[in-house]
Amino acid sequence: MQSAAAIMAERDVAFLPVVDASGLVGTLTDRDVILRAVAPGLNAETTLVSDIMTTDITYCFDDESASTVLANMLALHLRRIAVLDRQNRLTGVVSRSDFARHNL
């Protein structure tokens, strides 16, 4: 977890997709770190990302319309969402601020 948190700090992001050979397996947010690791006093050096990540993943596909993705994000109260291709490979992450920045 400490390495993941360091990556988040270095890149100034609050959301990391977690992937393995099978594809997207979870997401780690700053909120996950605080509520599932820091608050209960877990050791940052020994706690695994898999122990605190969110596994109930909501995602979209890279060929979906921007308006559909944004509407789903708003309905589900999501700030960020993982983007997959149709082979279920991670291709990126989109945030509500990305839509605002592009006036969508």
Residue frames as qw, qx, qy, qz and C-alpha x, y, z in Angstrom:
[[0.000, 0.887, 0.462, 0.000, 0.00, 0.00, 0.00],
 [0.326, -0.750, 0.081, 0.569, 2.81, 2.41, 0.79],
 [0.358, -0.097, 0.589, 0.717, 4.20, 2.09, -2.76],
 [0.130, 0.619, 0.681, 0.370, 0.76, 2.70, -4.27],
 [0.187, -0.905, -0.299, 0.237, 0.22, 5.74, -2.05],
 [0.386, -0.534, 0.293, 0.693, 3.62, 7.08, -3.11],
 [0.284, 0.238, 0.675, 0.638, 2.64, 6.69, -6.78],
 [0.021, -0.815, -0.567, -0.117, -0.60, 8.55, -6.10],
 [0.300, -0.836, -0.058, 0.456, 1.32, 11.38, -4.40],
 [0.415, -0.284, 0.481, 0.718, 3.97, 11.55, -7.14],
 [0.149, 0.319, 0.693, 0.629, 1.39, 11.70, -9.92],
 [0.203, 0.111, 0.264, -0.937, -1.02, 13.87, -7.91],
 [0.517, -0.151, -0.622, -0.569, -3.92, 11.47, -8.49],
 [0.492, -0.228, 0.542, -0.642, -6.61, 10.15, -6.17],
 [0.896, 0.194, 0.215, -0.337, -7.49, 7.04, -8.22],
 [0.008, 0.498, -0.823, -0.274, -5.39, 4.10, -9.40],
 [0.900, 0.124, -0.205, -0.365, -6.72, 1.21, -11.47],
 [0.462, -0.459, 0.757, -0.046, -5.40, -2.14, -10.24],
 [0.810, 0.394, -0.285, -0.328, -4.67, -4.70, -12.93],
 [0.584, -0.371, 0.713, 0.114, -3.19, -8.15, -13.15],
 [0.131, -0.166, 0.825, 0.523, -2.68, -10.55, -16.05],
 [0.175, 0.487, 0.854, 0.054, -6.45, -11.08, -16.28],
 [0.050, 0.643, 0.357, 0.676, -7.22, -7.36, -16.57],
 [0.201, -0.512, 0.213, -0.807, -8.82, -4.82, -14.24],
 [0.528, -0.254, -0.793, 0.166, -9.30, -6.33, -10.78],
 [0.355, -0.720, -0.478, 0.357, -9.93, -3.27, -8.66],
 [0.204, 0.772, 0.003, 0.602, -9.40, 0.40, -8.03],
 [0.548, -0.385, -0.417, 0.615, -7.58, 2.19, -5.27],
 [0.021, 0.841, 0.185, 0.508, -8.66, 5.66, -4.20],
 [0.129, 0.411, -0.483, 0.762, -7.33, 8.06, -1.62],
 [0.653, -0.359, 0.111, -0.657, -10.57, 7.37, 0.24],
 [0.939, -0.048, -0.340, -0.031, -9.84, 3.61, 0.26],
 [0.544, 0.292, -0.511, 0.597, -6.42, 4.31, 1.78],
 [0.175, -0.398, 0.358, -0.826, -7.84, 6.57, 4.49],
 [0.739, -0.254, 0.083, -0.618, -10.93, 4.56, 5.45],
 [0.976, -0.004, -0.184, -0.114, -9.63, 1.02, 5.00],
 [0.773, 0.184, -0.361, 0.488, -6.00, 1.38, 6.06],
 [0.176, 0.412, -0.346, 0.824, -5.19, 4.58, 7.94],
 [0.550, -0.474, 0.043, -0.687, -8.34, 4.82, 10.08],
 [0.933, -0.307, -0.128, -0.138, -8.10, 1.23, 11.37],
 [0.389, -0.788, 0.477, 0.030, -4.34, 1.65, 11.94],
 [0.960, 0.188, 0.143, 0.147, -3.02, -0.84, 9.38],
 [0.510, -0.534, 0.380, 0.557, 0.70, -0.90, 8.67],
 [0.485, 0.776, -0.115, -0.386, 1.37, 0.92, 5.37],
 [0.062, 0.600, -0.767, -0.221, 4.48, -1.17, 4.67],
 [0.191, -0.075, 0.979, -0.015, 2.79, -4.55, 5.06],
 [0.540, 0.475, 0.506, -0.475, -0.80, -3.91, 3.96],
 [0.350, 0.105, 0.734, 0.572, -1.44, -5.09, 0.41],
 [0.278, 0.108, -0.234, -0.925, -3.36, -3.02, -2.10],
 [0.440, -0.178, -0.790, -0.388, -5.60, -6.05, -2.62],
 [0.278, -0.352, -0.775, 0.445, -6.59, -5.86, 1.06],
 [0.005, 0.536, 0.354, -0.766, -8.00, -2.32, 0.77],
 [0.064, 0.083, -0.509, -0.854, -8.91, -1.77, -2.88],
 [0.635, 0.291, 0.271, -0.662, -12.44, -1.56, -4.20],
 [0.250, -0.083, 0.911, 0.317, -13.31, -4.71, -6.12],
 [0.368, 0.654, 0.648, -0.130, -16.87, -3.82, -7.10],
 [0.265, -0.277, 0.340, 0.858, -15.68, -2.00, -10.21],
 [0.472, 0.767, 0.367, -0.235, -17.73, 0.24, -12.42],
 [0.361, -0.301, 0.508, 0.721, -16.21, 0.86, -15.83],
 [0.586, 0.677, 0.115, -0.431, -17.06, 2.02, -19.31],
 [0.783, 0.179, 0.436, 0.406, -15.85, 1.05, -22.77],
 [0.270, -0.411, 0.248, 0.835, -13.68, 3.25, -24.95],
 [0.041, 0.204, 0.664, 0.718, -16.21, 3.12, -27.80],
 [0.080, -0.703, -0.684, 0.179, -19.16, 4.42, -25.74],
 [0.139, 0.762, 0.199, 0.600, -20.41, 7.93, -26.33],
 [0.230, 0.190, -0.443, 0.845, -19.16, 10.61, -23.97],
 [0.461, -0.326, 0.009, -0.825, -22.71, 11.63, -23.13],
 [0.853, -0.232, -0.418, -0.211, -23.64, 8.06, -22.12],
 [0.650, 0.019, -0.534, 0.540, -20.56, 7.68, -19.94],
 [0.015, 0.249, -0.300, 0.921, -21.11, 11.05, -18.25],
 [0.640, -0.335, -0.169, -0.670, -24.80, 10.31, -17.64],
 [0.853, -0.190, -0.484, 0.051, -23.89, 6.96, -16.03],
 [0.465, 0.121, -0.473, 0.738, -21.21, 8.59, -13.89],
 [0.238, -0.311, 0.142, -0.909, -23.65, 11.26, -12.70],
 [0.772, -0.300, -0.306, -0.471, -26.37, 8.70, -11.97],
 [0.864, -0.176, -0.416, 0.221, -23.92, 6.59, -9.94],
 [0.336, -0.935, 0.109, -0.035, -22.25, 9.61, -8.29],
 [0.866, -0.083, 0.137, 0.473, -18.83, 8.63, -9.64],
 [0.058, -0.895, 0.200, 0.395, -16.00, 11.13, -10.03],
 [0.101, 0.578, -0.733, -0.344, -13.78, 8.81, -12.04],
 [0.917, 0.137, 0.284, -0.245, -14.24, 5.65, -14.05],
 [0.440, -0.333, 0.729, 0.404, -11.90, 3.11, -15.61],
 [0.632, 0.566, -0.169, -0.501, -12.06, 2.84, -19.40],
 [0.618, -0.156, 0.753, 0.162, -11.69, -0.60, -21.03],
 [0.335, 0.306, -0.606, -0.653, -11.52, -1.75, -24.61],
 [0.845, 0.001, -0.117, -0.522, -13.83, -4.55, -25.80],
 [0.747, 0.159, -0.624, 0.163, -11.16, -7.11, -24.87],
 [0.656, -0.726, -0.204, -0.033, -11.47, -5.84, -21.27],
 [0.666, 0.027, -0.160, 0.728, -7.99, -4.27, -21.28],
 [0.211, -0.815, -0.241, 0.484, -7.54, -1.04, -19.39],
 [0.515, 0.533, 0.255, 0.621, -7.09, 1.87, -21.79],
 [0.139, 0.391, -0.154, 0.897, -7.41, 4.77, -19.37],
 [0.165, -0.534, -0.671, 0.487, -9.38, 6.63, -16.76],
 [0.014, 0.532, 0.311, 0.788, -11.87, 9.44, -17.33],
 [0.170, -0.353, -0.600, 0.697, -13.05, 11.92, -14.74],
 [0.128, 0.837, 0.527, -0.069, -15.97, 14.29, -14.56],
 [0.149, -0.803, 0.129, 0.562, -13.47, 17.15, -14.73],
 [0.338, -0.093, 0.698, 0.625, -12.29, 15.76, -18.09],
 [0.189, 0.631, 0.709, 0.252, -15.81, 16.22, -19.42],
 [0.095, -0.916, -0.242, 0.306, -16.02, 19.73, -17.97],
 [0.344, -0.551, 0.383, 0.657, -12.66, 20.65, -19.45],
 [0.176, 0.045, 0.746, 0.641, -13.93, 19.64, -22.89],
 [0.380, 0.140, 0.068, -0.912, -17.36, 21.27, -22.40],
 [0.374, -0.097, -0.854, -0.349, -19.27, 17.98, -22.63]]
